[in-house]
Amino acid sequence: MKKCKYCGKKISSSFEFCCHECENRYTKNIEKAESRIKYFIIGIIIGFLVMFYGVISNSDFIIGDGIIVMGIVAVLLPFTTPETVALLGYQKSRIVGRILGILLIAVGLWVGLV
């Protein structure tokens, strides 16, 4: 059984969305996301470089900071894979992305402070 690409409701038709409202919201959100993908990539690269510097300098605190930066990026810009969107719908996949970002921040705090 197919699911709506936006809300994740089960649909039996050959359409990708359960209603026109979901289709319009999905299109609007995808257009907004496409303009923000460069910020996501830059944020992840910065977090990785900070983490890499922490590995080179053998500092758990700096490694934790890099992980926290990546977690903040994931919370602010919760991009998920197309497979996750197909499984859960766009709305729920963004929630899962934010939850994983919060977990990443928690891991960064744990690595940096413990």
C-alpha positions in Angstrom: 0.0 0.0 0.0 1.3 3.4 -1.0 1.7 6.3 1.4 1.3 10.1 0.9 4.7 11.6 0.3 3.9 14.5 2.7 1.8 13.3 5.6 2.5 9.5 5.4 -1.2 8.5 5.3 -1.9 5.3 3.5 -3.5 5.8 0.1 -4.9 3.3 -2.3 -4.8 5.4 -5.5 -2.1 5.7 -8.0 -1.4 9.3 -6.9 1.6 10.2 -4.7 -0.4 12.5 -2.3 -3.6 12.0 -0.4 -4.9 15.5 -1.3 -4.0 18.7 -3.1 -3.1 20.4 0.2 -0.4 17.8 0.9 0.9 18.2 -2.6 1.1 22.0 -2.4 2.8 21.8 1.1 5.3 19.2 -0.1 6.2 21.3 -3.2 6.6 24.4 -1.1 8.8 22.7 1.4 11.0 21.0 -1.2 11.6 24.4 -2.9 12.5 25.9 0.4 14.8 23.0 1.3 16.6 23.2 -2.1 17.6 26.8 -1.3 19.0 25.7 2.1 21.0 22.6 1.2 24.2 24.6 0.7 24.0 25.8 4.4 23.5 22.2 5.5 26.5 21.0 3.6 28.7 23.9 4.9 27.6 23.3 8.5 28.4 19.6 8.3 31.8 20.3 6.7 32.6 22.8 9.5 31.5 20.4 12.2 33.6 17.6 10.6 36.7 19.9 10.3 36.3 20.9 14.0 36.0 17.3 14.9 39.0 16.4 12.8 41.1 19.1 14.4 40.1 17.7 17.8 41.3 14.3 16.7 44.6 15.7 15.5 45.1 17.7 18.7 43.9 14.8 20.8 41.2 16.9 22.5 38.0 15.2 23.5 36.5 18.6 24.2 37.1 19.8 20.6 35.9 16.5 19.2 32.6 17.0 21.2 32.3 20.5 19.9 32.5 19.3 16.3 29.8 16.7 17.0 27.6 19.3 18.6 28.0 21.6 15.6 26.8 18.8 13.3 23.9 18.1 15.7 22.8 21.7 15.6 22.9 21.7 11.8 20.7 18.6 11.8 18.2 20.1 14.2 18.0 23.4 12.3 18.0 21.8 8.8 16.6 18.2 9.2 17.2 16.8 5.8 16.5 13.1 5.5 17.0 10.5 2.8 14.4 9.9 0.1 13.9 6.4 1.5 13.0 7.8 4.9 10.5 10.2 3.3 9.0 7.3 1.4 8.7 5.3 4.6 7.4 7.9 7.0 6.3 10.9 4.9 8.0 14.3 4.7 6.6 15.6 8.0 7.5 12.7 10.1 10.9 12.3 8.5 11.7 15.9 9.5 10.8 15.1 13.1 13.0 12.0 13.0 15.8 14.1 11.6 15.4 16.7 14.4 15.4 13.9 17.1 18.6 12.4 15.6 20.1 15.9 15.7 19.3 16.2 19.4 20.8 12.8 20.0 23.9 14.0 18.1 24.1 17.0 20.4 23.8 14.7 23.4 26.6 12.5 22.1 28.8 15.6 21.5 28.2 16.7 25.1 29.0 13.3 26.4 32.2 13.0 24.3 33.3 16.5 25.2 32.6 16.5 28.9 33.1 12.9 30.0 
